[in-house]
């Protein structure tokens, strides 16, 4: 079954030195390489910051563009991965192994259309 891991940007990035950020991103890169290599990760991307977002608002048959994220929030999605896992427990175990000092990963089943 496929699951999407939505990965938030942790506060550690604001508090860490350049060297610490480099080391953590190195560990994250190794994590992605391991699970991409074994076929667990189907697709993954890092996203640019929420300040780059444009939201399309559909209303009354028309649309409006807004230069801001869909949701106004303190936390922002920093990236995502679509994974192939046996079940929710396996997907959660994978998310729990993500090598980030703080942050959140939302795990959601993919509803294939």
ZABA-658274 format. One record per atom (N, C-alpha, C, CB): residue in one letter; x, y, z. Coordinates in steps of 0.1 Angstrom, whole numbers, plus 5000, padded with zeros to 4 digits. Glycine has a CB too. Layout:
<nodes>
AXYZ/...
</nodes>
This chain:
<nodes>
X500849885000/X500050005000/X500950125000/X499050005012/X500450234994/X501250354993/X500850455004/X501050424979/X501850525010/X501550625020/X502350745016/X501950575034/X501850865020/X502550985018/X503051035031/X501751095011/X504351065032/X504951125044/X505151275041/X506351055048/X504451355048/X504551505047/X505451545058/X503151575048/X506651605054/X507651635064/X507751785067/X509051585058/X507551825079/X507651965083/X509052005085/X506851995096/X509352135083/X510652195086/X510752215101/X510852325078/X511752155107/X511952165121/X512652285126/X512752045126/X512452325138/X513052445144/X514552435145/X512452475158/X515052305144/X516552285146/X517252365135/X516852135144/X516652385123/X517352455113/X517752595116/X516552445100/X516852655125/X517052795129/X518152805140/X515752855134/X518352705147/X519252705159/X520552635156/X518552635170/X520752555146/X521952485143/X522952565136/X521652355136/X524252525138/X525352585130/X525252535116/X526752565137/X526052595107/X526052545093/X526552405093/X526952645084/X527552375101/X528152245101/X527152145106/X529352235111/X526352175117/X525352085122/X524252065111/X524652145135/X523852165104/X522852155094/X523352065083/X522452295088/X524652085079/X525251995069/X525251855073/X526652045066/X525551825086/X525651685091/X524251625090/X526251685105/X523251695095/X521851645096/X521351625081/X520951745103/X521551715072/X521151695059/X521951575052/X521351825050/X523151555056/X523851435052/X523151305056/X525351435057/X522751305069/X522051185074/X520651165067/X521851205090/X519951275065/X518751275058/X518951215044/X518051415057/X519951265037/X520351215024/X520551065024/X521551295018/X521251015034/X521550875035/X520250795037/X522550845046/X519350855045/X518050785047/X517250775034/X517250865058/X517250885027/X516550885014/X517250785004/X516451025008/X518550785004/X519250694995/X518950544998/X520750724995/X518950515011/X518750375016/X517350325011/X518850365031/X516350415014/X514950365011/X514550384996/X513950435020/X515250474989/X515050484975/X515650364968/X515550614969/X516850324973/X517650214967/X516950084969/X518950204974/X516150064980/X515549934982/X514049934976/X515549894997/X513650044970/X512350054964/X511250094974/X512049924958/X511550124986/X510550164996/X509950304992/X511050165010/X510950394989/X510450534985/X510250534970/X511550644989/X509050564966/X508650574952/X508950704946/X507150544951/X508750814954/X509050944949/X509251034961/X507851004940/X510151134960/X510351224971/X510951354966/X511351164982/X510551464972/X511151594968/X511151684980/X510351654957/X512151774981/X512251884990/X511451994984/X513751914994/X510752074992/X509952184986/X510652314990/X508552184992/X510552414981/X510952544984/X510152604996/X510952644972/X510552705002/X509852765013/X508452815010/X510652875019/X507652825021/X506252865019/X506153005013/X505552855032/X507153085015/X507053225009/X507053214994/X508253305014/X507353104988/X507353094973/X505953044968/X508452994968/X505053014977/X503752954973/X502853054967/X503152894985/X502053004957/X500953074951/X499752974953/X501153114936/X498653034958/X497452954961/X496352994951/X496952964975/X495752894944/X494652914935/X493352894943/X494752814923/X492552994945/X491352994952/X490152974942/X491153114961/X489452864942/X488352844934/X487052884941/X488252694929/X486252974935/X485053014941/X484053074931/X485453124952/X482853024932/X481753084924/X482053064909/X481553224926/X482752954905/X483052924891/X484253004886/X481852964883/X484853084894/X486053154890/X487253114898/X485853304890/X488353184896/X489553154904/X490253284906/X490453054896/X490953284918/X491853404922/X493153344926/X491153484933/X494253414923/X495553374927/X495953454939/X496653394916/X496553394949/X496953454961/X498453414964/X496053414974/X499253514965/X500753494968/X501053464982/X501553614963/X500553344986/X500853295000/X500553145001/X500053375011/X500953085011/X500552935012/X499052915014/X501352875024/X498652795011/X497252755013/X496852775028/X497052615009/X497652735037/X497352755051/X498352845058/X497352615058/X497852935066/X498653025073/X499052945086/X497953165077/X500252905088/X500652825099/X502152855103/X500452675096/X502452835115/X503752845120/X504652735114/X503852835135/X504152625112/X504952515106/X504652505091/X504552375113/X505552455083/X505452445069/X505952315064/X506152565062/X505352255054/X505752135048/X507052165041/X504752075038/X508152095044/X509452105038/X509752015027/X510552095049/X508951905027/X509151805016/X508151685018/X510551755016/X508251595009/X507351475010/X508051355004/X506051505003/X507551245008/X507951115002/X506651025000/X509051045010/X506550964989/X505550864987/X506250724989/X504850874973/X505750644998/X506450515001/X505550404999/X506950525015/X506150284996/X505350164995/X505650085008/X505850084982/X504650065016/X504749995028/X503749885030/X504750095040/X504049785037/X503149675039/X501849715045/X503749565047/X501949805055/X500749855062/X501049985069/X500249745072/X500150035076/X500350165084/X501450155094/X499050205090/X501550045101/X502550025111/X503950035104/X502449885118/X504149975093/X505449975086/X505750125081/X505449885073/X504650195076/X504850335072/X505250415084/X503650385065/X504650395096/X504950475108/X506350445113/X503850435119/X506750315112/X508150285116/X509150355107/X508350125115/X508850365094/X509750435085/X509750585089/X509250415070/X508650645091/X508550785095/X509350805108/X507150835096/X509250715118/X509950735131/X511450725129/X509450625140/X511850655118/X513350645116/X513950765109/X513650525109/X513150865105/X513650985098/X514651055107/X512451075094/X515851085102/X516851135111/X516851295112/X518251095105/X515851345118/X515751485120/X515551515135/X514451545112/X516251605141/X516251635155/X514851675161/X517251735159/X514151745153/X512751785156/X511951815144/X512651905166/X510651815145/X509851835134/X508651735134/X510551825120/X507851725124/X506751635124/X506651565110/X505451705127/X506251445110/X505951375097/X504451335098/X506951255094/X503651375089/X502251335088/X502251215078/X501251445084/X501751105083/X501650985074/X500150965070/X502250855082/X499950955057/X498650945052/X498550845041/X498151075047/X497550745041/X497450655030/X497050725018/X496350545034/X497650675007/X497250734993/X496050664988/X498450714983/X495050734984/X493850684978/X494050684963/X492550764983/X494450574958/X494750564943/X493450574935/X495550444940/X493450664926/X492250694918/X492350614905/X492050844915/
</nodes>
